Amino acid sequence: MALRLVADFDLGKDVLPWLRAQRAVSEASEAGSGGADVLENDYESLRVLNVERNGNIIYTYKDDKGNVIFGLYDCQTRQNELLYTFEKDLQVFSCSVNSERTLLAASLVQSTKERKRNELQPGSKCLTLLVEIHPVNNVKVLKAVDSYIWVQFLYPHVESHPLPENHLLLISEEKYIEQLRIHVAQEDGNRVVIKNSGHLPRDRIAEDFVWAQWDMSEQRLYYIDLKKSRSILKCIQFYADESYNLMFEVPLDVSLSNSGFKLVNFGCDYHQDREKLSKHLTLCVFTNRTGHSKTFTTSLENVGSHVTKGITFLNLDYYVAVYLPGHFFHLLNVQHPDLICHSLFLTGNNEMIDMLPHCPLQSLSGSLVLDCCSGKLYRALLSQSSLLQLLQNTRLDCEKMAALHCALYCGQGTRFLEGQIIQWISENVSACHSFDLIQEFIIASSYWSVYSETSNMDKLLPHSSVLTWNTEIPGITLVTEDIALPFMKVLNFKGYWEKLNSNLEYVKYAKPHFHYNNIVVRREWHNLISEEKTGKRRSTAYVRTILDNAIKVISNLEARNLGPRLTPLLQEEDSHQRLLMGLMVSELKDHFLRHLQGVEKKKIEQMVLDYISKLLDLICHILETSWRKHNLHSCILHFNSRGSAAEFAVFHIMTRILEATKSLFLPLPPGFHTLHTILGVHCLPLHNLLHCIDSGVLLLTETAVVRLMKDLDNTEKNEKLKFSIILRLPPLIGQKICRLWDHPMSSNIISRNHVTRLLQNYKKQPRNSMIDKSSFSVEFLPLNYFIEILTDIESSNQALYPFEGHDNVDAEFVEEAALKHTTMLLGL
């Protein structure tokens, strides 16, 4: 299944053995049989009461005398500790201990018999008590009422020294919330006592609410009150300096009844009426910084079935899991909520749904999940294997997209996971119709490789190649709204709230401009290539800096690669790809420097190198996987061999890689185009090959063409291929290649280029009509006249046209080429 629950704590394994050992020690001197049965009966009442912010777990049970015993399990030391014993027959429903473990707050329900004889507060149904437990000392009655009271100590981020004042929340069934300020002092050494216990200052935090939730990790209180039949969600933030603020008020488009009452995450609640709760709105608030409001509506597939269980919400940090047993399981991407396709929606009798627990679960911070029924604390993890299986088996593009992103989030750049995904992609490259599978994988995986480097990476780099999604997802409708500004009630933002406010501004005003793209790189690269063709390139220092950037990327990439590569990539110069690589380094570094204020320049430079190296490494990895699968060898790198089915398969995957990178203008590993061309010559008929060259699918590199000229002999078929290739080369490269091919066709091309250069600025001058025929090997007046003109121009313009490297090209060469060409045309 997509979600795995791994037990971090189990009452039966982590507490019960310790309790048995404690009982065995205390009863070691006693004799008798039947002790084991009594022991099992004693601990039937063992259950979890609360999980505090530091992870410590408070539990309770009754001994054979009916006494209520409180214990604590320390999640760090994995040790148990006895906190307090009430020597009365009471039912506990809420409990909390302060961070120093000096005070215990508990709410207990008295039986009718206990109410009559209880000296603490006779006649009251519910007692809320505050106990000094370091050491066990005084007990103070905080509340003695006929309604339930829930208790929760605040846990500020101060651990270096004990605070002189503790804060305790009291949440009443009468729909009010109070905060008690409890001053403590040390007496007689380490003894901690409550000061002025007769009068504890208290603040009324909220009242007339119908729903409340406690965020233990962030120390926030969310609650809903009704104003003129309108539901208003409010949030109070508690701070370490003992202050608190009302952060926001948000109207909700939900209907709530004033007669209802529900609490979320105030410990394990065994006393809220389950029948009433099932009719109450299921609502949870999760901390997130994205600044969007999303409304998902899902239809139940099994309309006729009776919904007996409530919806469960689980906080998985990057995702929120929402599931209704037997009906649906959703993974909502709350970090990148823009497009619905990045969230996973499974419906119906899916085995991934049925394997999830059907009992109520309580979501805590850090992906922790508490099952109060079994007394187990789980860590919720997304299952890579299940997500990969879903990616491979589902027919829906939206589920493929979501499963791919979920799996990459789980792995976050691990080579093994990437290898599994690449293996599947290489076999199913055309599996998706709504998006480019290779493109999406490269962008998403590269994003995750540097995601953890800074908290703002989600705004600076694209995590997906898809910008819009218009394909309907079965059974799901979505409405998106930007949260209205101003949103906050206070101005002095701290921590999370500062980040959230920044993101609200980002969503509202700047979002389209933050994510990096290669628009500037594309424009500059085309400028540099144009300058190269015209021979008017700008300063060599600028170009050298760009090429040095590319060298750093390739060095960084090679340092990551532990073994030898099967494919001949990164071994040739390929100046065009190196320019593109170096320009991307320069532009991405400027992008990071603009938006990552306070981050060291050296770290930014390394992040840039890592990101671009990852892009190239993934391309190499895809190609290596296909190469290995089809068992290709280095012998295919020569043009004088025929293409096989295996070579065609690799050619196809390379073509898809090229398509994926071309629209995003991403660099390719040097040597990619050469290998692609070699495979194209092997596998394609000439007319298809030339069409691929003309349409830009195949890019002719100097390395590939030089090898083609050397490897292929001058058969009629090969001559036609060579001539067609030369005609499609840029002039400068074409001239260089022609000199490598000893053939009349190449001589003809060289001659034409030479004549073109000589005559481009030629101005006709008066000439002597008499021609010295003795200087020509053939008497053919038009040709003789033309060659004499060329000879004169060469003689007079040596300084202007030095022809470096072309010493063997002159008027005589042109004359010889012209005659050979004429002879060929006449068939002589």
C-alpha positions in Angstrom: 0.0 0.0 0.0 1.1 3.6 -0.5 1.2 4.3 3.2 3.2 2.2 5.7 2.7 2.6 9.5 5.9 1.6 11.4 5.4 1.3 15.2 7.5 3.7 17.2 5.8 2.8 20.5 3.6 -0.1 21.6 2.0 -0.3 25.1 2.2 -4.1 25.0 5.9 -4.1 24.2 7.4 -0.9 25.7 5.3 -0.5 28.9 3.7 -3.8 29.9 7.0 -5.8 30.4 8.3 -3.0 32.6 5.1 -3.0 34.7 5.3 -6.7 35.1 8.9 -6.4 36.3 8.0 -3.7 38.7 5.1 -5.9 40.1 7.4 -8.9 40.3 9.9 -6.9 42.4 7.3 -5.6 44.8 5.7 -9.0 45.3 8.9 -11.0 45.4 8.4 -11.8 49.1 4.8 -12.8 48.7 3.7 -16.4 48.0 0.7 -17.8 46.3 -0.5 -18.8 42.8 -2.8 -17.2 40.3 -0.6 -14.0 40.2 -0.3 -14.1 36.4 -4.1 -14.0 36.0 -4.4 -11.1 38.4 -1.6 -9.3 36.5 -3.4 -9.6 33.1 -6.7 -8.3 34.6 -4.9 -5.4 36.3 -3.5 -4.2 33.0 -6.6 -4.4 30.9 -7.1 -0.7 31.8 -3.7 0.2 30.4 -4.1 3.0 27.8 -2.4 6.0 26.4 -3.6 9.4 27.6 -1.4 12.0 25.8 1.7 12.5 23.7 3.6 15.7 24.7 5.5 18.0 22.4 8.9 16.4 23.3 7.5 13.0 22.3 7.0 11.6 25.8 3.9 9.4 26.2 1.7 9.6 29.3 -0.3 6.4 30.1 -2.5 5.2 32.9 -3.9 2.0 34.3 -5.6 0.7 37.4 -4.1 -1.7 39.9 -6.0 -4.6 41.6 -7.2 -2.2 44.3 -8.8 0.2 41.8 -6.1 2.9 42.3 -5.3 5.1 39.3 -1.7 5.0 38.3 0.0 7.5 35.9 3.2 6.6 34.1 5.5 8.3 31.5 7.5 6.7 28.7 10.5 8.8 27.6 10.9 8.5 23.9 14.6 9.5 24.0 15.9 7.1 26.7 13.2 4.4 26.1 12.6 4.3 29.8 9.4 4.3 31.9 8.8 6.4 35.0 6.0 6.2 37.6 4.5 9.7 38.0 1.7 9.5 40.5 -1.0 7.3 42.0 -4.5 8.3 43.0 -5.7 5.9 45.7 -9.3 6.3 44.6 -11.5 4.6 42.0 -11.6 7.3 39.3 -11.8 7.4 35.5 -9.1 9.5 33.8 -9.9 11.1 30.5 -7.3 13.9 30.2 -3.8 14.4 31.5 -0.7 16.5 30.8 2.7 16.9 32.4 5.0 19.9 32.2 8.3 19.8 30.4 10.3 19.6 33.7 8.1 16.7 35.0 7.4 18.6 38.2 3.7 19.2 37.7 0.9 16.8 36.7 -2.6 18.0 35.5 -5.4 15.5 35.3 -9.1 15.5 34.8 -11.0 12.6 36.3 -14.6 11.4 36.4 -16.0 10.3 39.8 -18.4 7.5 40.2 -21.6 8.3 42.1 -20.2 6.5 45.2 -17.0 8.4 45.0 -18.8 11.7 44.7 -20.4 11.2 48.1 -17.3 10.3 50.0 -14.7 12.3 48.1 -13.1 14.8 50.5 -11.5 16.7 47.6 -14.8 18.0 46.2 -17.9 16.0 47.0 -20.8 16.0 44.6 -19.0 17.0 41.5 -18.9 14.8 38.4 -15.5 15.9 37.1 -12.4 16.8 39.0 -9.5 18.7 37.4 -6.4 18.4 39.6 -2.9 19.9 39.7 -0.3 17.8 41.5 3.2 18.5 42.6 5.2 15.4 41.6 8.8 16.3 42.2 8.5 14.9 44.8 4.9 13.9 45.2 3.4 16.5 47.4 0.3 18.8 47.3 -2.8 18.3 45.2 -4.8 21.3 44.2 -8.3 21.2 42.8 -8.5 23.5 39.7 -12.1 22.6 38.7 -14.9 20.6 40.3 -17.8 20.7 37.8 -20.4 18.5 36.1 -18.9 19.1 32.7 -15.7 17.6 31.2 -12.5 19.6 31.3 -9.4 18.8 29.2 -5.9 19.9 30.2 -2.8 20.7 28.3 0.6 22.2 29.4 2.3 24.5 27.0 5.8 23.5 25.9 7.9 26.6 25.0 11.2 26.2 23.1 13.3 26.7 26.2 15.3 23.7 27.5 18.5 25.3 28.9 16.9 26.1 32.2 13.5 25.5 33.9 10.9 28.3 33.5 9.7 30.0 36.7 6.2 29.9 35.4 4.2 27.1 33.7 1.2 27.6 31.5 -1.8 25.2 31.5 -4.7 25.3 29.1 -8.1 24.2 30.4 -10.7 23.4 27.7 -14.2 23.1 29.0 -17.2 21.3 27.6 -19.0 24.5 28.4 -17.2 26.0 25.3 -14.5 28.1 26.8 -10.7 27.9 27.0 -8.6 29.3 29.9 -4.9 29.7 30.4 -3.6 29.2 34.0 -0.2 30.7 34.9 1.5 28.6 37.6 4.5 30.0 39.4 6.8 27.4 40.9 9.7 27.6 43.3 12.4 25.2 44.6 12.5 24.5 48.3 14.7 22.2 50.3 17.0 21.4 47.5 15.2 20.0 44.4 11.7 20.1 45.8 9.4 22.0 43.4 6.2 23.6 44.9 3.5 25.8 43.6 3.7 29.4 44.8 0.4 31.1 45.8 -1.6 28.0 44.9 -4.7 29.5 46.4 -4.9 32.0 43.6 -3.6 31.1 40.2 -3.8 33.9 37.6 -5.9 32.9 34.6 -6.8 34.3 31.2 -9.9 33.6 29.1 -8.5 32.6 25.7 -11.6 31.7 23.8 -15.3 31.2 24.4 -18.4 30.1 22.6 -16.5 27.8 20.2 -17.8 24.7 18.6 -14.6 23.1 17.5 -11.0 23.3 18.7 -7.7 21.7 17.7 -4.3 21.8 19.4 -1.1 21.9 17.4 1.4 20.4 19.8 4.5 20.9 17.6 3.9 24.6 16.9 2.0 25.5 20.0 -1.0 26.8 18.2 -4.6 26.7 19.1 -7.2 26.7 16.3 -10.9 27.1 17.1 -14.1 27.9 15.4 -16.9 30.1 16.7 -20.1 31.0 15.1 -21.0 34.7 14.4 -24.4 35.3 13.0 -24.5 31.7 11.8 -21.1 32.1 10.0 -18.2 29.8 10.9 -15.0 31.7 11.7 -11.7 29.8 12.1 -9.3 31.6 14.5 -5.7 30.8 15.4 -3.8 31.7 18.6 0.0 31.4 18.6 1.7 30.8 22.0 5.3 32.0 22.3 8.3 31.0 24.5 8.3 34.5 26.2 4.8 33.5 27.7 2.9 35.8 25.3 0.3 34.8 22.8 -1.4 36.5 19.8 -4.6 36.0 17.8 -2.9 35.5 14.4 -5.9 35.3 12.0 -9.6 35.0 11.5 -10.8 33.2 8.4 -14.5 32.7 7.4 -15.2 29.0 6.4 -17.6 27.9 3.8 -18.9 25.0 6.1 -22.0 24.6 8.1 -21.6 23.9 11.8 -24.3 23.6 14.5 -24.0 25.6 17.7 -25.1 22.5 19.6 -22.0 20.5 18.4 -18.7 20.3 20.2 -15.5 18.5 19.1 -11.9 18.6 20.1 -8.9 17.4 18.0 -5.5 16.5 19.4 -6.2 17.2 23.1 -4.8 13.8 24.1 -6.6 10.5 23.5 -10.3 11.4 24.0 -12.2 8.4 25.3 -15.2 10.3 26.6 -16.5 12.4 23.6 -19.7 10.8 22.4 -18.7 8.7 19.4 -22.2 8.6 18.0 -22.5 12.4 18.1 -19.0 12.8 16.7 -19.8 10.6 13.7 -22.5 13.2 12.8 -20.2 16.2 13.5 -18.0 17.7 10.8 -14.6 16.0 10.5 -12.1 18.9 10.3 -8.3 19.1 10.8 -5.9 22.0 10.4 -2.4 21.3 9.2 0.6 23.7 9.2 1.6 24.7 5.7 3.3 27.7 4.1 2.0 27.7 0.5 -0.7 30.4 0.8 -3.5 28.7 -1.1 -7.0 27.7 -0.3 -8.0 24.4 -1.9 -11.4 22.8 -1.8 -11.6 19.2 -2.9 -14.8 17.4 -3.5 -14.9 13.6 -3.9 -17.7 11.4 -4.9 -18.1 8.0 -3.2 -17.9 5.2 -5.6 -19.9 2.7 -3.5 -23.0 4.9 -3.2 -25.1 2.2 -1.7 -22.6 1.3 1.0 -23.1 2.7 4.5 -20.3 5.0 5.8 -19.6 3.7 9.3 -16.2 5.2 9.8 -15.1 8.9 9.8 -12.6 10.4 7.5 -9.0 10.3 8.8 -6.5 13.1 8.1 -2.7 12.4 8.5 0.0 15.0 8.3 3.0 13.6 6.3 4.8 17.0 6.1 5.0 17.3 2.3 1.6 15.5 1.9 -1.6 15.2 3.7 -3.2 11.8 3.6 -7.0 11.7 3.6 -8.8 8.4 3.6 -12.2 6.8 4.3 -11.9 3.1 4.7 -13.5 1.2 1.8 -14.0 4.4 -0.2 -10.9 6.4 -1.0 -7.4 7.3 -0.2 -5.9 10.6 -1.2 -2.4 12.0 -0.9 -2.7 15.8 -1.2 0.5 17.6 -2.2 0.5 20.6 0.1 4.0 21.8 -0.7 3.2 22.2 -4.4 -0.6 22.4 -4.5 -0.9 24.4 -7.8 -1.9 21.5 -10.0 -4.2 18.7 -9.1 -2.2 16.2 -11.0 0.6 16.3 -8.3 -1.8 14.8 -5.8 -2.8 11.2 -5.7 -6.5 10.1 -5.7 -7.3 6.4 -5.2 -10.9 5.4 -5.0 -13.1 2.3 -4.7 -12.1 -1.1 -3.4 -8.4 -0.6 -4.1 -6.1 -2.9 -2.2 -4.0 0.1 -1.2 -7.0 1.4 0.6 -8.2 -1.7 2.3 -4.8 -2.4 3.9 -5.0 0.8 5.9 -6.3 0.6 9.5 -10.0 1.1 10.0 -9.8 2.4 13.5 -9.7 6.2 14.4 -6.2 7.6 14.1 -4.8 10.8 15.6 -2.3 12.7 13.5 0.6 14.2 15.4 3.6 16.2 14.3 6.5 14.7 12.4 4.4 12.2 10.5 3.5 10.5 13.8 0.1 8.7 14.1 -1.5 7.6 17.4 -3.9 4.6 17.5 -5.6 5.1 20.9 -7.4 1.8 20.6 -4.3 -0.3 20.4 -2.0 2.0 22.3 0.4 2.2 19.4 2.3 5.2 18.1 3.2 4.8 14.4 5.5 6.7 12.1 3.6 7.1 8.8 5.8 6.6 5.8 5.1 6.6 2.1 6.0 3.2 0.5 8.4 3.5 -2.4 7.7 0.0 -3.6 3.9 0.5 -3.6 4.3 3.8 -5.4 6.5 2.3 -8.0 4.1 -0.5 -8.5 1.3 2.0 -8.9 3.4 4.0 -11.4 3.9 0.8 -13.5 0.4 -0.5 -13.4 -2.0 2.4 -13.5 -3.6 3.5 -16.8 -4.3 7.1 -15.8 -1.8 9.8 -16.6 -2.8 11.7 -13.5 -2.0 8.8 -11.2 1.3 8.2 -13.0 2.3 11.8 -12.5 1.3 11.8 -8.8 2.9 8.4 -8.1 6.2 9.6 -9.8 6.3 12.7 -7.6 5.5 10.8 -4.4 8.1 8.2 -5.1 10.8 10.9 -5.9 9.8 12.7 -2.6 10.4 9.4 -0.7 13.8 8.7 -2.3 15.0 12.4 -2.7 17.7 11.6 -5.2 18.7 8.1 -4.2 20.5 6.3 -7.0 18.6 3.0 -6.4 15.1 4.5 -6.7 16.1 6.6 -9.7 17.5 3.4 -11.4 14.2 1.6 -10.9 12.2 4.5 -12.3 14.6 4.9 -15.3 14.4 1.2 -16.0 10.6 1.5 -16.2 10.8 4.7 -18.3 13.2 3.1 -20.8 10.6 0.4 -21.4 7.5 2.6 -21.4 8.8 5.9 -22.8 5.5 6.5 -24.6 3.2 5.4 -21.7 1.9 9.0 -21.0 0.0 11.1 -23.3 -0.7 14.2 -21.1 2.9 15.0 -20.3 6.5 14.0 -21.3 7.6 11.3 -19.0 11.4 11.8 -19.4 11.0 15.6 -19.1 9.0 15.3 -15.9 11.4 12.8 -14.4 14.5 14.9 -15.1 13.0 18.1 -13.8 11.5 16.6 -10.6 14.5 14.4 -9.7 16.9 17.3 -10.2 14.8 19.5 -8.0 14.8 16.9 -5.2 18.6 16.5 -5.5 19.1 20.1 -4.1 15.8 20.6 -2.3 17.2 20.3 1.2 20.0 22.9 0.6 17.7 25.9 1.4 14.2 26.4 2.6 13.3 28.6 -0.4 14.2 26.0 -3.1 10.5 25.3 -3.8 10.1 28.9 -5.1 13.4 29.1 -7.0 13.5 25.9 -9.0 10.7 24.2 -11.0 9.6 20.9 -9.5 7.6 19.9 -12.6 7.7 20.5 -16.3 3.9 20.8 -16.5 2.5 24.3 -16.1 -1.2 23.5 -16.6 -3.4 20.5 -16.2 -6.8 20.4 -17.9 -7.5 16.6 -17.9 -10.3 15.6 -15.7 -9.6 13.4 -12.7 -12.4 10.9 -12.1 -14.5 11.6 -9.1 -12.6 14.7 -8.0 -13.5 18.4 -8.4 -11.2 21.2 -7.2 -11.7 24.9 -6.5 -8.6 27.1 -5.9 -8.6 30.5 -4.2 -5.7 32.7 -3.2 -6.0 33.7 0.5 -7.1 37.3 0.7 -4.6 39.9 1.9 -4.2 41.3 4.5 -4.5 37.9 6.2 -2.7 38.4 9.6 -4.0 40.2 12.6 -0.5 41.1 13.9 2.4 43.0 12.3 5.5 41.6 14.1 5.7 38.3 12.4 8.0 35.6 13.8 9.2 32.3 12.4 6.5 30.4 10.6 4.2 33.3 10.3 6.9 35.5 8.7 7.4 32.7 6.1 3.7 32.3 5.6 3.2 36.0 5.0 6.1 36.0 2.6 4.5 33.2 0.7 1.1 34.9 0.6 2.8 37.9 -1.0 4.6 35.5 -3.4 1.4 33.7 -4.5 -0.4 37.0 -4.9 2.1 39.0 -6.8 5.3 37.4 -7.8 4.8 33.7 -8.4 5.2 33.5 -12.2 8.6 35.3 -12.0 10.4 33.3 -9.3 10.9 29.9 -10.8 14.1 29.6 -12.9 13.8 29.1 -16.6 16.3 29.2 -19.5 14.7 32.0 -21.5 17.8 34.3 -21.0 20.1 31.4 -21.7 18.3 30.5 -24.9 18.7 34.1 -26.2 22.3 34.4 -25.3 23.2 31.0 -26.7 21.7 31.8 -30.0 23.6 35.1 -30.0 26.9 33.3 -29.4 26.2 30.8 -32.1 25.3 33.5 -34.6 28.5 35.4 -33.7 30.5 32.2 -34.3 29.0 31.7 -37.8 29.9 35.3 -38.8 33.3 35.3 -37.1 32.4 38.3 -35.0 32.4 36.8 -31.5 32.6 39.2 -28.5 35.6 39.2 -26.1 37.5 36.0 -25.7 37.5 36.5 -21.9 33.7 36.3 -21.7 33.6 33.1 -23.8 36.4 31.6 -21.8 34.5 32.2 -18.6 31.5 30.5 -20.0 33.5 27.5 -21.1 35.3 27.3 -17.7 31.8 27.0 -16.1 31.2 24.0 -18.3 34.5 22.4 -17.3 33.4 22.8 -13.6 30.1 21.1 -14.3 31.7 18.2 -16.1 34.3 17.8 -13.3 31.6 17.9 -10.7 29.6 15.3 -12.7 32.6 13.0 -13.1 33.4 13.2 -9.4 29.9 11.8 -8.6 30.3 8.9 -11.1 32.0 6.0 -9.4 32.4 3.6 -12.3 33.3 3.7 -16.0 30.6 4.8 -18.4 29.4 2.4 -21.1 28.4 5.2 -23.5 30.9 7.5 -25.1 29.6 10.7 -23.5 31.5 13.6 -22.0 34.6 12.6 -24.1 34.4 15.2 -26.9 34.6 19.0 -27.0 31.1 19.8 -28.5 31.6 23.6 -27.9 27.9 24.3 -28.5 26.7 22.1 -25.6 29.5 23.4 -23.4 28.4 27.0 -24.2 24.9 26.1 -23.2 26.1 24.4 -20.0 28.3 27.4 -19.0 25.5 29.9 -19.7 23.1 28.0 -17.6 25.6 28.0 -14.7 26.0 31.8 -15.0 22.3 32.5 -15.2 21.2 30.1 -12.5 23.9 31.5 -10.1 22.6 35.0 -10.7 19.1 33.8 -10.1 20.1 32.3 -6.7 22.1 35.3 -5.7 19.1 37.6 -6.3 16.7 35.5 -4.2 18.9 33.8 -1.5 20.0 36.7 0.6 22.4 35.7 3.3 23.5 32.4 1.7 27.3 32.2 1.1 28.3 32.7 -2.5 30.5 29.6 -2.4 27.5 27.5 -1.3 25.3 28.9 -4.1 28.0 28.1 -6.6 28.1 24.5 -5.4 24.3 24.2 -5.5 24.3 25.4 -9.1 27.0 22.9 -10.1 25.1 20.1 -8.3 21.8 20.9 -10.0 23.2 21.1 -13.5 25.4 18.1 -12.9 22.3 16.2 -11.8 20.4 17.1 -15.0 23.2 15.8 -17.1 23.8 12.7 -14.9 20.1 11.7 -15.3 20.4 11.9 -19.0 23.5 9.8 -19.0 21.8 7.3 -16.6 18.8 6.9 -18.9 21.0 6.3 -21.9 23.3 3.9 -20.0 20.3 1.9 -18.8 19.0 1.5 -22.4 22.5 0.8 -23.6 23.0 -1.9 -21.0 19.6 -3.4 -21.6 20.2 -3.8 -25.3 23.8 -5.0 -24.8 25.4 -2.6 -27.2 29.1 -2.4 -27.7 31.7 0.2 -28.8 31.8 -1.3 -32.3 28.6 0.6 -33.2 30.5 3.9 -32.9 31.7 3.3 -36.5 29.6 4.3 -39.5 30.5 1.2 -41.6 28.1 -1.1 -39.8 24.4 -1.8 -40.2 21.8 -0.9 -37.7 20.1 -3.5 -35.5 16.8 -3.6 -33.6 18.8 -2.9 -30.4 20.4 0.2 -32.0 17.1 1.4 -33.2 15.6 1.1 -29.7 18.5 3.2 -28.3 18.1 5.7 -31.1 14.5 6.0 -30.2 15.2 6.7 -26.5 17.8 9.2 -27.5 15.3 11.0 -29.7 12.8 11.2 -26.8 15.6 12.6 -24.6 16.3 15.2 -27.2 12.6 16.1 -27.4 12.4 16.4 -23.6 15.3 18.7 -23.3 14.8 20.8 -26.4 11.6 22.6 -25.2 13.1 23.4 -21.9 16.5 24.3 -23.5 18.5 22.0 -21.2 22.0 21.1 -22.0 23.0 17.6 -23.2 26.2 15.7 -22.3 28.9 16.5 -24.9 29.0 13.5 -27.3 25.2 13.0 -27.2 24.6 14.5 -30.7 27.5 12.6 -32.2 26.3 9.2 -30.9 22.7 10.1 -31.9 23.9 10.9 -35.5 25.8 7.6 -35.7 22.8 5.6 -34.7 20.6 7.6 -37.1 22.9 6.8 -40.0 22.8 3.1 -39.0 19.1 2.9 -38.6 17.4 5.3 -41.0 17.0 5.3 -44.8 18.6 8.3 -46.4 15.5 10.3 -47.0 14.4 9.8 -43.3 17.9 10.6 -42.1 18.0 13.9 -44.1 14.5 14.8 -42.9 15.6 14.3 -39.3 18.6 16.5 -40.0 16.6 19.2 -41.7 13.9 19.2 -38.9 16.5 19.5 -36.1 16.0 16.0 -34.7 19.6 15.1 -35.6 22.3 17.8 -35.0 25.4 17.3 -37.1 28.6 17.7 -35.1 32.1 18.1 -36.5 33.2 14.9 -34.7 30.4 12.8 -36.3 30.9 14.1 -39.8 34.7 13.7 -39.7 34.2 10.1 -38.6 31.6 9.5 -41.3 34.0 10.8 -44.0 36.8 8.5 -42.7 34.7 5.4 -42.0 32.7 5.2 -45.3 34.2 4.3 -48.7 33.1 6.0 -51.9 30.4 3.7 -53.1 27.6 5.4 -55.0 25.3 5.1 -51.9 27.9 6.5 -49.6 28.8 9.3 -52.0 25.2 10.4 -52.0 25.1 10.3 -48.2 28.4 12.3 -47.8 27.4 14.9 -50.3 23.9 15.4 -48.7 25.6 15.7 -45.3 28.2 18.3 -46.5 25.5 20.4 -48.1 23.8 20.7 -44.7 26.8 21.8 -42.7 27.5 25.3 -41.6 30.0 26.9 -44.1 33.0 27.0 -41.8 32.7 23.3 -40.8 31.7 22.3 -44.4 34.9 23.7 -45.8 37.0 21.9 -43.2 35.2 18.6 -43.9 35.5 18.9 -47.7 39.3 18.8 -47.3 39.0 15.4 -45.6 37.2 13.8 -48.5 39.3 13.2 -51.6 36.6 13.2 -54.1 35.5 15.4 -57.1 32.4 16.4 -55.3 34.4 17.9 -52.4 36.8 19.5 -54.8 33.8 21.1 -56.6 32.4 22.4 -53.3 35.8 23.8 -52.2 36.2 25.5 -55.6 32.7 27.1 -55.4 33.5 28.4 -51.9 36.8 29.7 -53.1 35.3 31.5 -56.1 32.6 32.9 -53.9 35.1 34.5 -51.5 37.2 35.9 -54.4 34.3 37.4 -56.3 32.2 38.8 -53.4 33.9 42.2 -53.6 35.0 42.0 -57.3 34.7 45.1 -59.4 35.0 44.6 -63.2 38.1 46.4 -64.6 39.0 47.0 -68.3 41.0 44.1 -69.5 43.1 43.1 -72.6 40.9 40.9 -74.7 43.9 38.8 -75.8 44.5 35.6 -73.7 47.8 33.8 -73.5 46.5 30.3 -74.5 49.9 28.7 -73.7 49.3 29.0 -70.0 46.2 26.8 -70.1 46.1 23.0 -70.4 42.9 23.0 -72.3 41.8 25.5 -74.9 38.3 26.5 -73.7 37.8 30.2 -73.9 35.1 30.8 -71.3 37.0 28.8 -68.7 40.3 30.3 -69.7 39.0 33.8 -69.3 37.4 33.0 -65.9 40.6 31.4 -64.5 42.7 34.4 -65.7 40.4 36.7 -63.8 40.7 34.6 -60.6 44.5 34.5 -61.0 44.6 38.3 -61.2 42.4 38.7 -58.1 44.6 36.3 -56.2 47.7 38.2 -57.2 46.4 41.6 -56.2 44.6 40.6 -53.0 47.1 38.4 -51.2 47.2 40.7 -48.2 43.4 40.8 -48.0 42.8 37.0 -48.6 45.8 35.2 -47.1 43.9 31.8 -47.2 45.5 30.4 -44.1 45.2 26.6 -44.1 44.0 26.6 -47.7 47.4 26.8 -49.5 46.4 24.2 -52.1 43.3 26.1 -53.2 43.9 28.5 -56.0 42.8 29.3 -59.6 44.6 26.3 -60.9 42.8 24.0 -58.4 39.5 25.6 -59.5 40.3 25.0 -63.1 41.1 21.3 -62.5 37.9 20.8 -60.5 35.8 22.5 -63.2 37.2 20.2 -65.8 36.7 17.1 -63.8 33.1 18.1 -63.0 32.4 18.8 -66.7 33.9 15.4 -67.6 31.6 13.7 -65.1 28.6 15.5 -66.3 29.4 14.5 -69.9 30.1 10.9 -69.0 33.5 11.0 -70.6 
